[in-house]
Amino acid sequence: MTAGIDTPDRRGRTGLDRHGRDLTGNPGVRIREVELLSSDWYVLRKTTFDFRHDDGHWSREQRETYDRGDGATILLHNTDRRTVLLTRQFRLPAYVNGHPDGMLLETAAGLLDGDGPEEAIRREAAEETGHTVGAVEHVFDVYMSPGSVTERLHFFAAPYDTADVPVGGGPGGIAEEGEDITTVELPFTEALDRIRNGTIADAKTIMLLQWAALDGPFAR
């Protein structure tokens, strides 16, 4: 008996080795085997499949996929003040891969955890920044690392009122999950400068800031 396959894992899941076996959308892909490698919190699988190349020949391939669920992120902006509201928190993967201290400036974000994208991002914005989001604008949906991670991230934007936000306060986030998040308000031009000088190095944040400059609330 294997946790996550025959018996529930720590999150109550079973049948995790069946994910992807019934896919039929691409006739050039035939799933042969799905092996569950880990289901401690998120799910790591190894999938064996046959792939038809452009010249018609088939090859047997294997890929590992990391499934952490889908997520959502939001750029909170104030056009009157020409500011954006970001968060700062420690990210171990960035720290062990060369970031000086692992403290990243980011847009508020989190996993859907069974909620719809809008509901989830309202929850995450409140938890991380203390701000209750009103009307949100859907920007786009993106596969952030499609070579290995299944996650699709839903991008949103919304205005915020500085009177409602404990800027500089904190810590925000969920203490039981080890989160210690600080809210950071930046002039929009400074945020763009931080992309150029590398002090904003988070992909989702860069994407939303560039959208805001090109097509969003700060577009000329």
Rosetta blueprint (number, residue, H / E / L):
1 M L
2 T L
3 A E
4 G L
5 I L
6 D L
7 T E
8 P L
9 D L
10 R L
11 R L
12 G L
13 R L
14 T L
15 G L
16 L H
17 D H
18 R H
19 H L
20 G L
21 R L
22 D L
23 L L
24 T L
25 G L
26 N L
27 P L
28 G L
29 V E
30 R E
31 I E
32 R E
33 E E
34 V E
35 E E
36 L E
37 L E
38 S E
39 S L
40 D L
41 W L
42 Y L
43 V E
44 L E
45 R E
46 K E
47 T E
48 T E
49 F E
50 D E
51 F E
52 R E
53 H L
54 D L
55 D L
56 G L
57 H L
58 W E
59 S E
60 R E
61 E E
62 Q E
63 R E
64 E E
65 T E
66 Y E
67 D E
68 R L
69 G L
70 D L
71 G E
72 A E
73 T E
74 I E
75 L E
76 L E
77 H E
78 N E
79 T L
80 D L
81 R L
82 R L
83 T E
84 V E
85 L E
86 L E
87 T E
88 R E
89 Q E
90 F E
91 R L
92 L H
93 P H
94 A H
95 Y H
96 V H
97 N L
98 G L
99 H L
100 P L
101 D L
102 G L
103 M E
104 L E
105 L E
106 E E
107 T L
108 A E
109 A E
110 G E
111 L E
112 L L
113 D L
114 G L
115 D L
116 G L
117 P H
118 E H
119 E H
120 A H
121 I H
122 R H
123 R H
124 E H
125 A H
126 A H
127 E H
128 E H
129 T H
130 G L
131 H L
132 T L
133 V L
134 G L
135 A L
136 V L
137 E E
138 H E
139 V E
140 F E
141 D E
142 V E
143 Y E
144 M L
145 S L
146 P L
147 G L
148 S L
149 V E
150 T L
151 E L
152 R E
153 L E
154 H E
155 F E
156 F E
157 A E
158 A E
159 P E
160 Y L
161 D L
162 T H
163 A H
164 D H
165 V L
166 P L
167 V L
168 G L
169 G L
170 G L
171 P L
172 G E
173 G L
174 I L
175 A H
176 E H
177 E H
178 G L
179 E L
180 D L
181 I E
182 T E
183 T E
184 V E
185 E E
186 L E
187 P E
188 F H
189 T H
190 E H
191 A H
192 L H
193 D H
194 R H
195 I H
196 R H
197 N H
198 G L
199 T L
200 I L
201 A L
202 D L
203 A H
204 K H
205 T H
206 I H
207 M H
208 L H
209 L H
210 Q H
211 W H
212 A H
213 A H
214 L H
215 D L
216 G L
217 P L
218 F L
219 A L
220 R L
